[in-house]
Amino acid sequence: MKNTVKVFSITMILLALASTAFAKEKDMLDKWLDKYETFVEKVEKAVEQEKTSQTDALKAEKDKMFKEKDKIQAEEGNFTFKQGLRYAELNSRYGVSIGALYSTKGIKKAAKSVDEALNDED
């Protein structure tokens, strides 16, 4: 029984040391992913508020962010598997949101055209 407790204690100490050794502070790609998530939330909020006038500016901001990501990846390497999953999820959210914003913009434009056509007929 005493040996089992000693083995367990030693194992737990080794695991604690190992986890400390592998723990690291956020790297540049993690920081970029945090920034990208904040941006995606901004796009989602623009959709909720139907700010279609911001569509082109948001797309330009995204392009600028991706240039920054490419530079970081050239220096640090590619995403880890976990970062890759997060990146994929954020890209999906962005794609859905910017698509909705463009659709809303198109719907508003079409509605305005129909309204103008109906007003012309009166």
Phi, psi and omega in degrees: 000315180297322179295322179296319179294319179295316180297317178298315180297315179297318179299316180295321178295317179296319177297319179296316178296319180295317181293326177293321180294325182270348178288138179215162178282163183304136176272179184297326179291323176296318179296321178295319179298322175299316179295318179295321178297319177299319178296315180300320177297324177297318179294317179299322179292323177298324178294313180302322183267005179052045179273070183292339179291344181269357187306308183293322179295320179294320178296319178296321178296320178295317179300319178296317180297322182288330174294320177298317179298316180299321179294316179297316180295327178295328181274319188255341184104186184280172177297150167287171180302314181296317177296322179298320177296317179296318179299316179297317180296317180294321177297321178297314179299317179298313182301316179295316183292312182292327175297318178295323180293317177296320179297316179298319178298316179295320179295317179297319180295317179295318179297321179295319179296317179296317179298317179296320179295318179293323178292325178294327181286335180287000000 
